[in-house]
Amino acid sequence: MNTIFQFAILCLSGLLFSSQQMVASTLPTTQIEAFIPQGYALLDSVSGDLNGDWRKDWVIVLKKSDEDSLAAIGIETTRPVIVLYSDVNSQLYQVHRADNLVYCLGCGGIWGDPYSGIELVPHGFKIYHYGGSNWRWTRNLTFFRSGNEFYLEEDASTSFNLIGEKNDELIYDTDFTSTVRTAQDFGKVRMEDFRIEQ
C-alpha cells in the first residue's frame, strides 16, 4: 500500500512539473502584455534570437486602441516598435523603443493601411509597407544590430503605375522605379532617431 501511494505521489508530481514546464514555455508571449502601454494594442510581432545569445527575443509593433476611429476623423497616430530581449530565466525586458518606424493607418492612400508586416533577418529586422492607388509604392526598412544599438541599414522603395489608360482602355504598366539607400547614403541612424515621414 505504501509503495502504491508513493508511486501515485511521484506520478502526480511529474504531472505538476510538466504542466509548470508548459506554462513556462509559453510565458514570454503572455509577458508581452506588460510592455503594451495603456491605450495601445498589439498590431504585429515576430520572435527569434536578435542578440546572438540563443534566447527567444521579440519585436512588437503597437497601435492606438482607437486608431480606426481617430483616423476616420483625420487624426493619425504613431505605431511604436519595441525590441524585447529574453534573459536567462526567459523573462522579457525592453531594450529599445522607436515611435516613427511604421507609417500611420491612413498613410497608404486609397489602398488603406500601408503596414505590410515585419520579419527577422540575420542580426536585425525588416519592416514592410505597401500603398497608393493607381500609382503604387513600397517602402521597406532594414535595421541591423551593432553592439547594443539597432541602426538603419537599408531604406528601399519602389513606385509603379499599376493601371493606366490609353484610347479609353485600361492598361497595366509594369515599368517601375526603384531606389535603395544604405548607411553609405544616410550615415549612422539609430532606430530611435529615425523618422519615416522625412
LUMKE-870391 format. One record per residue: residue in three letters; x, y, z of N, C-alpha, C, O, CB in turn. Coordinates in steps of 0.02 Angstrom, whole numbers, plus 50000, padded with zeros to 5 digits. Glycine has a CB too. Layout:
BEGIN
<'ALA', <X, Y, Z>, <X, Y, Z>, <X, Y, Z>, <X, Y, Z>, <X, Y, Z>>
...
END
This chain:
BEGIN
<'MET', <50042, 49940, 50000>, <50000, 50000, 50000>, <50043, 50063, 50000>, <50030, 50111, 49965>, <49953, 50000, 50061>>
<'ASN', <50096, 50060, 50042>, <50142, 50116, 50046>, <50175, 50129, 49978>, <50182, 50187, 49958>, <50195, 50103, 50099>>
<'THR', <50196, 50076, 49943>, <50229, 50083, 49879>, <50182, 50113, 49827>, <50203, 50155, 49787>, <50255, 50015, 49855>>
<'ILE', <50120, 50091, 49826>, <50070, 50119, 49779>, <50059, 50193, 49792>, <50054, 50233, 49746>, <50003, 50080, 49784>>
<'PHE', <50054, 50211, 49856>, <50044, 50281, 49875>, <50103, 50324, 49851>, <50093, 50378, 49824>, <50035, 50288, 49952>>
<'GLN', <50165, 50299, 49862>, <50225, 50336, 49841>, <50227, 50343, 49765>, <50245, 50396, 49738>, <50289, 50301, 49867>>
<'PHE', <50208, 50289, 49730>, <50207, 50291, 49657>, <50157, 50344, 49632>, <50171, 50380, 49584>, <50189, 50222, 49628>>
<'ALA', <50098, 50346, 49664>, <50047, 50395, 49645>, <50072, 50466, 49656>, <50061, 50511, 49614>, <49982, 50384, 49686>>
<'ILE', <50107, 50477, 49712>, <50135, 50544, 49727>, <50186, 50563, 49674>, <50187, 50620, 49651>, <50167, 50545, 49797>>
<'LEU', <50228, 50516, 49654>, <50279, 50530, 49603>, <50246, 50547, 49536>, <50267, 50594, 49502>, <50325, 50469, 49594>>
<'CYS', <50194, 50510, 49518>, <50158, 50524, 49455>, <50126, 50593, 49456>, <50131, 50631, 49408>, <50104, 50471, 49442>>
<'LEU', <50094, 50610, 49513>, <50062, 50675, 49520>, <50113, 50731, 49517>, <50101, 50782, 49486>, <50023, 50678, 49586>>
<'SER', <50171, 50720, 49549>, <50225, 50771, 49547>, <50249, 50781, 49476>, <50262, 50837, 49455>, <50283, 50750, 49593>>
<'GLY', <50255, 50725, 49439>, <50277, 50730, 49369>, <50228, 50769, 49327>, <50248, 50809, 49285>, <50286, 50661, 49340>>
<'LEU', <50163, 50758, 49338>, <50112, 50794, 49301>, <50115, 50869, 49317>, <50110, 50911, 49272>, <50043, 50767, 49316>>
<'LEU', <50122, 50885, 49381>, <50126, 50955, 49401>, <50187, 50988, 49371>, <50184, 51045, 49347>, <50127, 50961, 49478>>
<'PHE', <50245, 50952, 49372>, <50306, 50980, 49345>, <50299, 50993, 49270>, <50318, 51046, 49246>, <50365, 50933, 49358>>
<'SER', <50270, 50943, 49234>, <50263, 50952, 49162>, <50215, 51008, 49145>, <50225, 51044, 49096>, <50239, 50887, 49129>>
<'SER', <50162, 51017, 49185>, <50115, 51072, 49171>, <50149, 51139, 49185>, <50136, 51189, 49151>, <50051, 51066, 49214>>
<'GLN', <50193, 51141, 49237>, <50230, 51203, 49251>, <50278, 51218, 49194>, <50287, 51276, 49175>, <50268, 51198, 49318>>
<'GLN', <50308, 51165, 49166>, <50353, 51174, 49110>, <50316, 51202, 49049>, <50342, 51245, 49014>, <50387, 51108, 49092>>
<'MET', <50254, 51177, 49037>, <50214, 51202, 48981>, <50198, 51276, 48991>, <50202, 51315, 48943>, <50150, 51162, 48973>>
<'VAL', <50181, 51297, 49051>, <50167, 51367, 49065>, <50229, 51409, 49054>, <50226, 51462, 49024>, <50141, 51376, 49138>>
<'ALA', <50287, 51384, 49078>, <50350, 51421, 49071>, <50368, 51430, 48998>, <50395, 51482, 48979>, <50406, 51386, 49108>>
<'SER', <50354, 51380, 48956>, <50374, 51385, 48886>, <50331, 51435, 48848>, <50353, 51462, 48797>, <50369, 51316, 48853>>
<'THR', <50271, 51449, 48871>, <50228, 51498, 48837>, <50229, 51566, 48872>, <50196, 51613, 48849>, <50156, 51472, 48833>>
<'LEU', <50266, 51571, 48926>, <50265, 51632, 48966>, <50286, 51695, 48928>, <50253, 51746, 48936>, <50310, 51623, 49024>>
<'PRO', <50340, 51693, 48887>, <50361, 51755, 48854>, <50306, 51788, 48813>, <50302, 51850, 48812>, <50419, 51742, 48811>>
<'THR', <50263, 51749, 48779>, <50211, 51781, 48739>, <50161, 51817, 48783>, <50137, 51870, 48764>, <50176, 51728, 48696>>
<'THR', <50145, 51789, 48841>, <50098, 51824, 48885>, <50133, 51883, 48919>, <50099, 51931, 48938>, <50070, 51776, 48938>>
<'GLN', <50197, 51880, 48927>, <50234, 51936, 48957>, <50231, 51998, 48914>, <50237, 52054, 48939>, <50307, 51916, 48968>>
<'ILE', <50221, 51989, 48849>, <50220, 52046, 48803>, <50170, 52099, 48826>, <50182, 52159, 48818>, <50204, 52023, 48732>>
<'GLU', <50114, 52076, 48854>, <50062, 52123, 48875>, <50088, 52175, 48925>, <50063, 52231, 48927>, <50005, 52085, 48907>>
<'ALA', <50139, 52156, 48964>, <50167, 52203, 49013>, <50202, 52262, 48980>, <50214, 52313, 49013>, <50216, 52166, 49059>>
<'PHE', <50220, 52256, 48917>, <50256, 52309, 48882>, <50211, 52349, 48835>, <50235, 52392, 48798>, <50313, 52279, 48843>>
<'ILE', <50146, 52336, 48837>, <50099, 52374, 48796>, <50069, 52429, 48839>, <50032, 52415, 48885>, <50043, 52328, 48767>>
<'PRO', <50086, 52493, 48824>, <50060, 52548, 48865>, <49984, 52552, 48862>, <49952, 52528, 48816>, <50090, 52615, 48842>>
<'GLN', <49956, 52583, 48913>, <49883, 52593, 48915>, <49861, 52633, 48854>, <49892, 52683, 48836>, <49862, 52629, 48980>>
<'GLY', <49807, 52611, 48823>, <49782, 52645, 48764>, <49809, 52617, 48699>, <49790, 52640, 48645>, <49798, 52717, 48768>>
<'TYR', <49853, 52567, 48703>, <49882, 52536, 48644>, <49863, 52463, 48640>, <49842, 52433, 48690>, <49959, 52544, 48643>>
<'ALA', <49871, 52434, 48581>, <49858, 52363, 48570>, <49912, 52335, 48524>, <49947, 52373, 48491>, <49786, 52351, 48539>>
<'LEU', <49919, 52270, 48524>, <49969, 52237, 48482>, <49946, 52235, 48410>, <49892, 52209, 48395>, <49983, 52166, 48508>>
<'LEU', <49986, 52263, 48365>, <49971, 52261, 48293>, <50005, 52200, 48261>, <49975, 52166, 48219>, <49994, 52326, 48259>>
<'ASP', <50067, 52187, 48280>, <50104, 52132, 48250>, <50163, 52114, 48295>, <50183, 52154, 48338>, <50128, 52149, 48178>>
<'SER', <50192, 52055, 48285>, <50251, 52035, 48324>, <50289, 51981, 48287>, <50261, 51946, 48245>, <50230, 52009, 48394>>
<'VAL', <50353, 51976, 48302>, <50395, 51924, 48274>, <50447, 51906, 48327>, <50468, 51949, 48366>, <50430, 51947, 48207>>
<'SER', <50466, 51842, 48330>, <50513, 51821, 48381>, <50571, 51781, 48352>, <50564, 51750, 48300>, <50478, 51781, 48434>>
<'GLY', <50627, 51782, 48387>, <50686, 51746, 48367>, <50746, 51772, 48406>, <50738, 51815, 48449>, <50698, 51751, 48291>>
<'ASP', <50805, 51748, 48391>, <50866, 51769, 48426>, <50893, 51832, 48393>, <50921, 51829, 48338>, <50919, 51713, 48425>>
<'LEU', <50885, 51889, 48426>, <50907, 51953, 48398>, <50978, 51971, 48417>, <51012, 52006, 48380>, <50861, 52007, 48419>>
<'ASN', <51001, 51948, 48475>, <51066, 51971, 48501>, <51118, 51915, 48507>, <51170, 51925, 48539>, <51057, 52003, 48567>>
<'GLY', <51106, 51858, 48477>, <51156, 51805, 48474>, <51167, 51766, 48537>, <51219, 51734, 48546>, <51218, 51834, 48454>>
<'ASP', <51117, 51766, 48583>, <51126, 51729, 48645>, <51085, 51664, 48646>, <51080, 51631, 48698>, <51107, 51772, 48705>>
<'TRP', <51055, 51646, 48589>, <51015, 51585, 48581>, <50950, 51586, 48621>, <50920, 51534, 48633>, <51056, 51525, 48602>>
<'ARG', <50927, 51645, 48641>, <50863, 51651, 48676>, <50813, 51684, 48630>, <50830, 51717, 48581>, <50871, 51691, 48742>>
<'LYS', <50749, 51675, 48648>, <50694, 51700, 48606>, <50679, 51773, 48624>, <50654, 51788, 48678>, <50630, 51656, 48615>>
<'ASP', <50695, 51818, 48578>, <50681, 51889, 48586>, <50620, 51907, 48543>, <50597, 51866, 48503>, <50743, 51932, 48566>>
<'TRP', <50596, 51968, 48551>, <50535, 51989, 48516>, <50544, 52059, 48488>, <50577, 52102, 48518>, <50474, 51986, 48562>>
<'VAL', <50512, 52071, 48431>, <50500, 52139, 48407>, <50425, 52145, 48400>, <50393, 52107, 48364>, <50537, 52155, 48338>>
<'ILE', <50396, 52194, 48435>, <50324, 52203, 48433>, <50307, 52271, 48403>, <50342, 52321, 48414>, <50293, 52196, 48503>>
<'VAL', <50252, 52273, 48365>, <50227, 52334, 48335>, <50160, 52349, 48367>, <50116, 52306, 48369>, <50221, 52328, 48256>>
<'LEU', <50153, 52410, 48392>, <50092, 52429, 48428>, <50051, 52479, 48387>, <50075, 52510, 48340>, <50109, 52458, 48497>>
<'LYS', <49988, 52486, 48407>, <49945, 52537, 48377>, <49900, 52564, 48433>, <49890, 52531, 48484>, <49902, 52507, 48318>>
<'LYS', <49874, 52623, 48422>, <49825, 52650, 48470>, <49762, 52607, 48466>, <49741, 52587, 48412>, <49808, 52726, 48454>>
<'SER', <49734, 52593, 48524>, <49674, 52550, 48526>, <49617, 52579, 48484>, <49577, 52541, 48456>, <49651, 52541, 48598>>
<'ASP', <49613, 52645, 48479>, <49558, 52677, 48443>, <49583, 52710, 48378>, <49553, 52759, 48356>, <49524, 52729, 48487>>
<'GLU', <49637, 52683, 48348>, <49665, 52717, 48289>, <49616, 52718, 48230>, <49618, 52765, 48190>, <49729, 52683, 48268>>
<'ASP', <49572, 52668, 48224>, <49523, 52668, 48170>, <49477, 52729, 48174>, <49467, 52764, 48124>, <49482, 52603, 48171>>
<'SER', <49449, 52740, 48233>, <49402, 52796, 48240>, <49439, 52863, 48237>, <49411, 52912, 48212>, <49364, 52790, 48307>>
<'LEU', <49501, 52866, 48261>, <49539, 52928, 48257>, <49557, 52944, 48184>, <49552, 53002, 48163>, <49603, 52923, 48299>>
<'ALA', <49578, 52893, 48146>, <49595, 52904, 48076>, <49534, 52926, 48036>, <49541, 52964, 47988>, <49624, 52840, 48045>>
<'ALA', <49475, 52902, 48055>, <49413, 52920, 48019>, <49398, 52994, 48024>, <49364, 53022, 47981>, <49355, 52880, 48047>>
<'ILE', <49423, 53027, 48077>, <49412, 53100, 48084>, <49476, 53139, 48070>, <49482, 53198, 48088>, <49386, 53116, 48154>>
<'GLY', <49525, 53105, 48037>, <49585, 53139, 48015>, <49641, 53144, 48066>, <49689, 53181, 48055>, <49568, 53207, 47994>>
<'ILE', <49636, 53108, 48121>, <49690, 53109, 48171>, <49732, 53046, 48163>, <49708, 52990, 48174>, <49661, 53114, 48244>>
<'GLU', <49795, 53055, 48143>, <49840, 52998, 48134>, <49883, 52989, 48196>, <49905, 53038, 48227>, <49884, 53007, 48072>>
<'THR', <49895, 52928, 48214>, <49933, 52912, 48274>, <49995, 52872, 48257>, <50000, 52841, 48204>, <49889, 52874, 48325>>
<'THR', <50042, 52873, 48304>, <50104, 52836, 48293>, <50095, 52762, 48309>, <50047, 52742, 48342>, <50161, 52865, 48337>>
<'ARG', <50141, 52722, 48283>, <50140, 52650, 48294>, <50208, 52629, 48320>, <50253, 52614, 48281>, <50122, 52611, 48228>>
<'PRO', <50216, 52628, 48386>, <50281, 52612, 48415>, <50306, 52542, 48398>, <50267, 52495, 48392>, <50278, 52620, 48490>>
<'VAL', <50372, 52537, 48391>, <50405, 52472, 48383>, <50450, 52462, 48444>, <50491, 52505, 48460>, <50447, 52469, 48316>>
<'ILE', <50442, 52405, 48477>, <50479, 52391, 48539>, <50519, 52327, 48530>, <50492, 52276, 48507>, <50431, 52386, 48599>>
<'VAL', <50582, 52329, 48549>, <50625, 52270, 48549>, <50632, 52244, 48620>, <50650, 52281, 48666>, <50696, 52287, 48519>>
<'LEU', <50616, 52180, 48628>, <50619, 52147, 48694>, <50670, 52090, 48691>, <50667, 52047, 48647>, <50549, 52121, 48715>>
<'TYR', <50716, 52090, 48739>, <50762, 52034, 48745>, <50738, 51987, 48800>, <50700, 52006, 48844>, <50834, 52059, 48760>>
<'SER', <50762, 51925, 48796>, <50745, 51874, 48846>, <50807, 51860, 48888>, <50861, 51851, 48861>, <50718, 51809, 48812>>
<'ASP', <50798, 51857, 48955>, <50855, 51842, 48999>, <50861, 51767, 49011>, <50825, 51727, 48980>, <50847, 51879, 49066>>
<'VAL', <50907, 51747, 49055>, <50921, 51676, 49067>, <50861, 51640, 49097>, <50857, 51579, 49093>, <50981, 51668, 49113>>
<'ASN', <50814, 51677, 49126>, <50754, 51647, 49156>, <50694, 51653, 49110>, <50637, 51644, 49132>, <50739, 51680, 49222>>
<'SER', <50706, 51668, 49046>, <50653, 51676, 48996>, <50606, 51735, 49012>, <50549, 51736, 48991>, <50612, 51613, 48990>>
<'GLN', <50631, 51783, 49050>, <50593, 51843, 49065>, <50612, 51897, 49015>, <50671, 51908, 49000>, <50606, 51868, 49138>>
<'LEU', <50562, 51932, 48988>, <50574, 51983, 48939>, <50590, 52050, 48972>, <50564, 52065, 49025>, <50514, 51990, 48893>>
<'TYR', <50632, 52089, 48939>, <50645, 52158, 48961>, <50654, 52202, 48899>, <50680, 52180, 48848>, <50708, 52161, 49007>>
<'GLN', <50633, 52264, 48905>, <50633, 52310, 48848>, <50703, 52341, 48840>, <50733, 52364, 48888>, <50580, 52366, 48857>>
<'VAL', <50728, 52341, 48778>, <50793, 52372, 48764>, <50788, 52431, 48717>, <50830, 52476, 48719>, <50840, 52320, 48736>>
<'HIS', <50737, 52432, 48674>, <50730, 52488, 48627>, <50656, 52501, 48613>, <50614, 52456, 48613>, <50767, 52473, 48561>>
<'ARG', <50642, 52565, 48601>, <50575, 52585, 48578>, <50583, 52643, 48529>, <50619, 52691, 48543>, <50528, 52605, 48638>>
<'ALA', <50550, 52637, 48472>, <50551, 52691, 48422>, <50479, 52702, 48399>, <50443, 52654, 48384>, <50598, 52673, 48361>>
<'ASP', <50458, 52764, 48395>, <50389, 52781, 48379>, <50378, 52800, 48306>, <50321, 52813, 48286>, <50366, 52836, 48422>>
<'ASN', <50431, 52802, 48265>, <50423, 52828, 48197>, <50453, 52783, 48144>, <50482, 52807, 48095>, <50455, 52895, 48192>>
<'LEU', <50445, 52717, 48152>, <50470, 52670, 48102>, <50415, 52645, 48056>, <50429, 52618, 48002>, <50504, 52611, 48136>>
<'VAL', <50352, 52653, 48077>, <50295, 52624, 48040>, <50248, 52680, 48019>, <50232, 52725, 48059>, <50258, 52571, 48084>>
<'TYR', <50225, 52678, 47957>, <50177, 52727, 47932>, <50111, 52721, 47970>, <50093, 52668, 47996>, <50166, 52718, 47857>>
<'CYS', <50075, 52777, 47973>, <50010, 52779, 48007>, <49957, 52742, 47966>, <49968, 52724, 47908>, <49989, 52852, 48018>>
<'LEU', <49901, 52730, 47998>, <49846, 52692, 47967>, <49823, 52723, 47901>, <49811, 52686, 47853>, <49787, 52689, 48015>>
<'GLY', <49817, 52789, 47897>, <49792, 52822, 47837>, <49845, 52844, 47788>, <49830, 52879, 47740>, <49752, 52881, 47857>>
<'CYS', <49908, 52824, 47800>, <49963, 52847, 47758>, <49970, 52809, 47693>, <50014, 52823, 47653>, <50027, 52843, 47796>>
<'GLY', <49927, 52760, 47681>, <49932, 52719, 47621>, <49891, 52742, 47563>, <49888, 52709, 47511>, <49915, 52650, 47636>>
<'GLY', <49856, 52800, 47571>, <49814, 52825, 47517>, <49751, 52782, 47510>, <49727, 52754, 47560>, <49852, 52826, 47451>>
<'ILE', <49726, 52776, 47449>, <49665, 52738, 47437>, <49674, 52665, 47456>, <49626, 52631, 47476>, <49644, 52743, 47363>>
<'TRP', <49735, 52640, 47449>, <49749, 52570, 47465>, <49731, 52554, 47537>, <49712, 52497, 47553>, <49822, 52554, 47452>>
<'GLY', <49737, 52603, 47581>, <49722, 52591, 47652>, <49785, 52584, 47693>, <49836, 52615, 47679>, <49680, 52529, 47659>>
<'ASP', <49781, 52544, 47746>, <49837, 52535, 47792>, <49899, 52511, 47754>, <49897, 52457, 47724>, <49819, 52486, 47848>>
<'PRO', <49954, 52550, 47755>, <50013, 52530, 47716>, <50058, 52479, 47752>, <50103, 52451, 47721>, <50053, 52591, 47700>>
<'TYR', <50046, 52468, 47816>, <50089, 52420, 47851>, <50077, 52350, 47824>, <50020, 52326, 47823>, <50076, 52422, 47927>>
<'SER', <50132, 52316, 47802>, <50125, 52250, 47772>, <50155, 52194, 47814>, <50141, 52135, 47801>, <50157, 52250, 47706>>
<'GLY', <50197, 52211, 47863>, <50224, 52158, 47904>, <50295, 52172, 47928>, <50326, 52221, 47910>, <50223, 52094, 47867>>
<'ILE', <50319, 52125, 47969>, <50386, 52130, 47997>, <50416, 52060, 47998>, <50380, 52011, 48009>, <50386, 52161, 48068>>
<'GLU', <50480, 52055, 47985>, <50514, 51991, 47989>, <50584, 52000, 48017>, <50614, 52054, 48012>, <50516, 51957, 47920>>
<'LEU', <50610, 51946, 48047>, <50679, 51947, 48070>, <50725, 51930, 48012>, <50709, 51887, 47971>, <50689, 51899, 48129>>
<'VAL', <50782, 51964, 48009>, <50835, 51948, 47962>, <50897, 51937, 48005>, <50897, 51956, 48063>, <50846, 52006, 47908>>
<'PRO', <50950, 51906, 47978>, <51010, 51896, 48019>, <51034, 51961, 48051>, <51048, 52010, 48015>, <51066, 51866, 47976>>
<'HIS', <51039, 51962, 48116>, <51062, 52020, 48155>, <51015, 52080, 48154>, <51036, 52136, 48169>, <51129, 52042, 48130>>
<'GLY', <50951, 52069, 48138>, <50906, 52126, 48138>, <50836, 52109, 48118>, <50814, 52052, 48124>, <50932, 52178, 48093>>
<'PHE', <50799, 52160, 48094>, <50730, 52151, 48073>, <50714, 52197, 48015>, <50749, 52246, 48003>, <50682, 52163, 48132>>
<'LYS', <50660, 52180, 47980>, <50639, 52218, 47921>, <50565, 52233, 47925>, <50525, 52190, 47943>, <50655, 52178, 47856>>
<'ILE', <50546, 52296, 47909>, <50477, 52318, 47911>, <50455, 52334, 47839>, <50490, 52368, 47802>, <50469, 52381, 47957>>
<'TYR', <50396, 52308, 47820>, <50371, 52315, 47752>, <50310, 52361, 47749>, <50267, 52360, 47793>, <50352, 52246, 47723>>
<'HIS', <50307, 52403, 47696>, <50250, 52446, 47683>, <50230, 52441, 47609>, <50272, 52430, 47566>, <50266, 52519, 47702>>
<'TYR', <50165, 52451, 47596>, <50139, 52450, 47528>, <50077, 52494, 47526>, <50032, 52486, 47567>, <50123, 52377, 47504>>
<'GLY', <50074, 52540, 47476>, <50015, 52584, 47474>, <50006, 52615, 47405>, <50039, 52596, 47356>, <50021, 52638, 47526>>
<'GLY', <49961, 52664, 47402>, <49948, 52701, 47341>, <49879, 52689, 47312>, <49836, 52660, 47345>, <49999, 52684, 47290>>
<'SER', <49870, 52711, 47251>, <49807, 52699, 47214>, <49826, 52671, 47146>, <49850, 52615, 47142>, <49762, 52765, 47208>>
<'ASN', <49816, 52710, 47092>, <49842, 52687, 47027>, <49918, 52683, 47030>, <49949, 52635, 47007>, <49820, 52734, 46970>>
<'TRP', <49948, 52735, 47059>, <50020, 52733, 47071>, <50031, 52699, 47137>, <50009, 52723, 47189>, <50051, 52804, 47070>>
<'ARG', <50064, 52642, 47136>, <50078, 52604, 47197>, <50151, 52615, 47218>, <50194, 52633, 47178>, <50065, 52528, 47186>>
<'TRP', <50162, 52605, 47281>, <50230, 52613, 47308>, <50243, 52562, 47364>, <50197, 52537, 47396>, <50241, 52685, 47334>>
<'THR', <50306, 52548, 47374>, <50327, 52507, 47430>, <50384, 52544, 47466>, <50419, 52584, 47436>, <50350, 52435, 47408>>
<'ARG', <50391, 52529, 47529>, <50448, 52555, 47567>, <50465, 52504, 47621>, <50424, 52488, 47664>, <50433, 52626, 47599>>
<'ASN', <50526, 52479, 47617>, <50548, 52427, 47663>, <50611, 52449, 47700>, <50660, 52470, 47669>, <50561, 52360, 47626>>
<'LEU', <50609, 52446, 47765>, <50663, 52470, 47808>, <50696, 52411, 47843>, <50663, 52369, 47872>, <50637, 52521, 47860>>
<'THR', <50763, 52409, 47840>, <50801, 52356, 47873>, <50845, 52386, 47927>, <50883, 52433, 47914>, <50844, 52316, 47822>>
<'PHE', <50839, 52359, 47987>, <50879, 52382, 48044>, <50924, 52324, 48067>, <50900, 52269, 48079>, <50834, 52407, 48102>>
<'PHE', <50990, 52339, 48074>, <51037, 52288, 48097>, <51064, 52307, 48166>, <51070, 52366, 48183>, <51096, 52282, 48047>>
<'ARG', <51078, 52256, 48205>, <51107, 52266, 48271>, <51182, 52275, 48265>, <51217, 52238, 48231>, <51090, 52207, 48318>>
<'SER', <51208, 52326, 48300>, <51279, 52337, 48306>, <51293, 52356, 48378>, <51272, 52410, 48401>, <51305, 52393, 48256>>
<'GLY', <51327, 52312, 48415>, <51336, 52323, 48487>, <51269, 52318, 48521>, <51233, 52268, 48514>, <51368, 52392, 48500>>
<'ASN', <51251, 52370, 48558>, <51187, 52371, 48594>, <51133, 52410, 48557>, <51078, 52419, 48583>, <51196, 52400, 48662>>
<'GLU', <51147, 52433, 48497>, <51100, 52475, 48460>, <51077, 52441, 48396>, <51109, 52395, 48370>, <51133, 52542, 48444>>
<'PHE', <51020, 52465, 48370>, <50996, 52445, 48304>, <50999, 52507, 48259>, <50974, 52560, 48277>, <50923, 52416, 48307>>
<'TYR', <51032, 52499, 48202>, <51041, 52554, 48155>, <51006, 52538, 48089>, <51001, 52481, 48068>, <51116, 52568, 48143>>
<'LEU', <50982, 52592, 48056>, <50953, 52584, 47990>, <51008, 52563, 47941>, <51058, 52597, 47934>, <50919, 52651, 47966>>
<'GLU', <50998, 52506, 47910>, <51047, 52479, 47862>, <51026, 52491, 47790>, <51067, 52504, 47747>, <51058, 52405, 47874>>
<'GLU', <50959, 52487, 47778>, <50935, 52495, 47709>, <50865, 52525, 47709>, <50822, 52506, 47749>, <50936, 52428, 47672>>
<'ASP', <50855, 52573, 47664>, <50790, 52604, 47653>, <50775, 52595, 47578>, <50799, 52633, 47536>, <50790, 52682, 47675>>
<'ALA', <50733, 52545, 47564>, <50720, 52527, 47493>, <50648, 52545, 47475>, <50602, 52531, 47512>, <50733, 52452, 47481>>
<'SER', <50639, 52576, 47417>, <50572, 52595, 47395>, <50564, 52584, 47320>, <50612, 52585, 47282>, <50558, 52669, 47412>>
<'THR', <50502, 52572, 47300>, <50484, 52566, 47229>, <50420, 52605, 47217>, <50381, 52617, 47264>, <50477, 52492, 47208>>
<'SER', <50409, 52624, 47156>, <50344, 52652, 47136>, <50330, 52630, 47065>, <50376, 52624, 47023>, <50344, 52731, 47142>>
<'PHE', <50266, 52618, 47051>, <50247, 52594, 46984>, <50174, 52610, 46972>, <50134, 52615, 47019>, <50260, 52518, 46977>>
<'ASN', <50158, 52617, 46908>, <50089, 52631, 46888>, <50055, 52564, 46874>, <50069, 52532, 46823>, <50086, 52677, 46825>>
<'LEU', <50011, 52544, 46919>, <49978, 52479, 46912>, <49929, 52478, 46854>, <49926, 52430, 46816>, <49944, 52460, 46976>>
<'ILE', <49889, 52532, 46848>, <49838, 52536, 46795>, <49843, 52603, 46761>, <49842, 52655, 46794>, <49766, 52524, 46825>>
<'GLY', <49847, 52602, 46695>, <49847, 52663, 46657>, <49787, 52665, 46610>, <49744, 52620, 46612>, <49913, 52670, 46617>>
<'GLU', <49784, 52716, 46568>, <49727, 52721, 46522>, <49753, 52745, 46454>, <49790, 52794, 46451>, <49671, 52769, 46549>>
<'LYS', <49734, 52710, 46401>, <49755, 52729, 46334>, <49698, 52712, 46285>, <49674, 52655, 46284>, <49821, 52693, 46313>>
<'ASN', <49676, 52762, 46246>, <49621, 52753, 46199>, <49560, 52723, 46235>, <49529, 52676, 46210>, <49642, 52707, 46141>>
<'ASP', <49544, 52751, 46292>, <49486, 52730, 46332>, <49490, 52658, 46356>, <49439, 52629, 46376>, <49423, 52740, 46292>>
<'GLU', <49548, 52628, 46353>, <49557, 52560, 46379>, <49607, 52561, 46437>, <49657, 52597, 46435>, <49580, 52512, 46322>>
<'LEU', <49592, 52521, 46487>, <49637, 52514, 46543>, <49696, 52470, 46524>, <49687, 52418, 46492>, <49601, 52486, 46604>>
<'ILE', <49755, 52491, 46543>, <49814, 52451, 46530>, <49854, 52443, 46595>, <49848, 52484, 46641>, <49858, 52484, 46474>>
<'TYR', <49893, 52392, 46597>, <49937, 52380, 46654>, <50007, 52400, 46635>, <50033, 52378, 46583>, <49934, 52306, 46677>>
<'ASP', <50038, 52440, 46676>, <50104, 52465, 46663>, <50152, 52431, 46711>, <50147, 52440, 46772>, <50108, 52543, 46670>>
<'THR', <50198, 52391, 46685>, <50243, 52354, 46729>, <50308, 52393, 46744>, <50348, 52371, 46786>, <50261, 52288, 46698>>
<'ASP', <50318, 52450, 46710>, <50378, 52490, 46724>, <50374, 52518, 46795>, <50321, 52539, 46818>, <50385, 52547, 46673>>
<'PHE', <50431, 52519, 46827>, <50432, 52546, 46895>, <50501, 52575, 46909>, <50551, 52558, 46876>, <50414, 52492, 46946>>
<'THR', <50503, 52619, 46958>, <50567, 52646, 46981>, <50583, 52616, 47049>, <50539, 52602, 47089>, <50565, 52724, 46985>>
<'SER', <50647, 52607, 47061>, <50669, 52576, 47123>, <50728, 52616, 47151>, <50774, 52635, 47114>, <50689, 52503, 47112>>
<'THR', <50727, 52628, 47216>, <50781, 52664, 47249>, <50801, 52625, 47311>, <50759, 52606, 47352>, <50759, 52736, 47268>>
<'VAL', <50866, 52614, 47318>, <50892, 52581, 47378>, <50946, 52625, 47408>, <50998, 52637, 47378>, <50920, 52510, 47361>>
<'ARG', <50932, 52650, 47467>, <50981, 52690, 47504>, <51008, 52649, 47561>, <50972, 52611, 47593>, <50948, 52757, 47530>>
<'THR', <51072, 52657, 47574>, <51105, 52619, 47628>, <51140, 52667, 47676>, <51136, 52728, 47669>, <51156, 52569, 47599>>
<'ALA', <51173, 52639, 47725>, <51208, 52679, 47775>, <51261, 52723, 47743>, <51279, 52775, 47772>, <51240, 52634, 47828>>
<'GLN', <51285, 52705, 47685>, <51333, 52748, 47649>, <51301, 52813, 47627>, <51335, 52863, 47619>, <51362, 52711, 47588>>
<'ASP', <51235, 52812, 47617>, <51198, 52872, 47596>, <51178, 52916, 47655>, <51184, 52977, 47652>, <51137, 52852, 47556>>
<'PHE', <51153, 52884, 47709>, <51124, 52924, 47763>, <51163, 52920, 47829>, <51143, 52951, 47878>, <51054, 52902, 47776>>
<'GLY', <51219, 52884, 47831>, <51259, 52881, 47891>, <51229, 52835, 47944>, <51187, 52792, 47928>, <51267, 52951, 47920>>
<'LYS', <51250, 52843, 48006>, <51227, 52801, 48061>, <51163, 52831, 48090>, <51164, 52885, 48119>, <51281, 52793, 48116>>
<'VAL', <51109, 52795, 48082>, <51044, 52819, 48108>, <51016, 52765, 48155>, <50999, 52711, 48132>, <50993, 52835, 48050>>
<'ARG', <51013, 52780, 48219>, <50983, 52733, 48267>, <50908, 52728, 48255>, <50877, 52775, 48231>, <50997, 52756, 48340>>
<'MET', <50880, 52670, 48272>, <50808, 52661, 48261>, <50768, 52713, 48299>, <50715, 52735, 48275>, <50787, 52591, 48283>>
<'GLU', <50791, 52733, 48357>, <50755, 52783, 48397>, <50754, 52852, 48363>, <50709, 52892, 48375>, <50785, 52789, 48466>>
<'ASP', <50805, 52866, 48321>, <50811, 52932, 48290>, <50779, 52935, 48221>, <50772, 52990, 48193>, <50884, 52951, 48285>>
<'PHE', <50760, 52878, 48193>, <50733, 52877, 48125>, <50662, 52906, 48124>, <50623, 52894, 48170>, <50733, 52806, 48097>>
<'ARG', <50646, 52943, 48071>, <50579, 52971, 48060>, <50556, 52951, 47991>, <50584, 52975, 47941>, <50579, 53048, 48068>>
<'ILE', <50506, 52907, 47986>, <50485, 52881, 47921>, <50455, 52935, 47877>, <50456, 52928, 47816>, <50435, 52825, 47931>>
<'GLU', <50429, 52988, 47906>, <50397, 53040, 47867>, <50448, 53084, 47831>, <50431, 53120, 47785>, <50352, 53083, 47911>>
<'GLN', <50511, 53083, 47852>, <50562, 53127, 47823>, <50591, 53099, 47759>, <50634, 53130, 47728>, <50617, 53140, 47873>>
END
